Amino acid sequence: MKLFLACLLVFVSLSAIAKEPDAAAKREIEHLLNHLATSGCQFNRNGAWYGPSQAVSHLKDKYDYLLKHNQVATAEDFITKAASESSASNKAYLVKCAGQQEMQSGAWFRAELDKFRLQEK
C-alpha cells in the first residue's frame, strides 16, 4: 500500500509539472495568433506600438519558450503567461484596433477565444 501511494504521488507530481497542450488547445492558440496576425490591430509592448506581424513573432517566441518549459497546457495559459504582459517589466500589453478604444491584450484575446469556442460547437 505504501508503495502504491508513493507511486501515485510521483505520478501526480509529474502530471502537474509536465503540461502540454492537447490538440484542441493547440488549435485555439494557433487561432489566437492568426487572429492577431490578420486583425490589422496594433500591439503595445513596454510603451512601444508594433504591427501584427511583429507582435505575433514576439508572442510565438514566448509561446515556444513556455512549451519547452512545460508551462502552457491551455489557451488560457497562453493568454495569461505569454499574451497579457511583459515578462521583463510586468507591464500589461495593449491592443488598439481601428475605430475602437485600446484595451489590455488579455481581455482582447479572451474575447476572441470565447467567440472561437462558440463557433467550434
C-alpha positions as CSV (number, residue, x, y, z in Angstrom):
1,M,0.0,0.0,0.0
2,K,2.8,2.4,0.8
3,L,4.5,1.7,-2.5
4,F,1.2,2.3,-4.3
5,L,0.8,5.7,-2.6
6,A,4.4,6.6,-3.3
7,C,3.9,5.8,-7.0
8,L,0.7,7.7,-7.1
9,L,2.3,10.7,-5.5
10,V,5.1,10.6,-8.1
11,F,2.6,10.3,-10.9
12,V,0.5,13.2,-9.7
13,S,3.6,15.4,-9.2
14,L,4.9,14.6,-12.7
15,S,1.5,15.3,-14.2
16,A,1.4,18.7,-12.6
17,I,4.8,19.5,-13.9
18,A,4.5,18.1,-17.5
19,K,2.0,20.3,-19.2
20,E,1.5,20.1,-22.9
21,P,-1.5,21.5,-24.8
22,D,-3.8,18.9,-26.4
23,A,-4.9,19.2,-30.0
24,A,-7.9,21.5,-29.1
25,A,-5.7,23.8,-27.1
26,K,-3.1,24.0,-29.9
27,R,-5.9,24.8,-32.4
28,E,-7.2,27.6,-30.1
29,I,-3.7,29.1,-29.6
30,E,-3.0,29.0,-33.3
31,H,-6.3,30.7,-34.0
32,L,-5.5,33.4,-31.5
33,L,-2.1,34.1,-33.2
34,N,-3.7,34.0,-36.6
35,H,-6.5,36.4,-35.5
36,L,-3.9,38.9,-34.3
37,A,-1.9,38.4,-37.5
38,T,-4.9,39.3,-39.7
39,S,-6.6,41.8,-37.4
40,G,-4.7,44.9,-38.6
41,C,-4.5,45.9,-34.9
42,Q,-1.5,47.5,-33.2
43,F,0.1,45.8,-30.3
44,N,1.8,47.8,-27.4
45,R,4.6,46.2,-25.6
46,N,6.6,48.2,-23.0
47,G,5.3,51.5,-24.3
48,A,6.0,50.9,-28.0
49,W,3.4,50.1,-30.7
50,Y,4.1,47.2,-33.1
51,G,2.3,45.9,-36.1
52,P,0.6,42.5,-36.1
53,S,3.5,40.5,-37.7
54,Q,6.0,41.8,-35.1
55,A,3.5,41.1,-32.3
56,V,2.8,37.6,-33.5
57,S,6.5,36.9,-33.8
58,H,7.1,38.0,-30.3
59,L,4.2,36.0,-28.9
60,K,5.3,32.9,-30.8
61,D,8.8,33.2,-29.2
62,K,7.2,33.4,-25.8
63,Y,4.9,30.5,-26.5
64,D,7.8,28.3,-27.7
65,Y,9.7,29.2,-24.5
66,L,6.7,28.2,-22.4
67,L,6.3,24.9,-24.3
68,K,9.9,24.0,-23.8
69,H,9.5,24.6,-20.1
70,N,6.1,22.8,-19.8
71,Q,4.3,25.9,-18.7
72,V,1.4,26.0,-21.1
73,A,-1.4,23.4,-21.4
74,T,-4.4,25.5,-22.4
75,A,-5.3,28.6,-24.4
76,E,-5.9,30.4,-21.1
77,D,-2.3,29.5,-20.1
78,F,-1.1,31.1,-23.3
79,I,-3.1,34.2,-22.8
80,T,-2.1,34.6,-19.1
81,K,1.6,33.6,-19.4
82,A,2.5,34.8,-22.9
83,A,0.0,37.3,-24.3
84,S,-1.1,39.5,-21.4
85,E,2.0,41.2,-20.1
86,S,5.7,41.7,-20.5
87,S,7.8,39.1,-18.7
88,A,10.6,41.7,-18.3
89,S,8.6,44.7,-17.0
90,N,5.3,43.1,-15.9
91,K,3.5,45.9,-17.9
92,A,0.2,44.9,-19.5
93,Y,0.2,44.5,-23.3
94,L,-2.3,46.6,-25.1
95,V,-4.2,46.1,-28.4
96,K,-5.6,49.0,-30.5
97,C,-7.8,48.3,-33.4
98,A,-9.2,50.8,-35.9
99,G,-12.3,52.6,-34.6
100,Q,-12.0,51.0,-31.1
101,Q,-10.6,52.0,-27.8
102,E,-7.3,50.4,-26.9
103,M,-7.6,47.6,-24.4
104,Q,-5.5,45.1,-22.5
105,S,-4.5,42.3,-24.7
106,G,-5.5,39.6,-22.2
107,A,-9.1,40.8,-22.4
108,W,-8.9,41.1,-26.2
109,F,-7.6,37.5,-26.6
110,R,-10.1,36.1,-24.1
111,A,-13.0,37.7,-26.0
112,E,-11.7,36.2,-29.3
113,L,-11.2,32.8,-27.6
114,D,-14.8,32.9,-26.4
115,K,-16.0,33.7,-30.0
116,F,-13.9,30.9,-31.4
117,R,-15.2,28.3,-28.9
118,L,-18.8,29.3,-29.8
119,Q,-18.1,28.8,-33.5
120,E,-16.5,25.4,-32.8
121,K,-19.6,24.0,-31.1
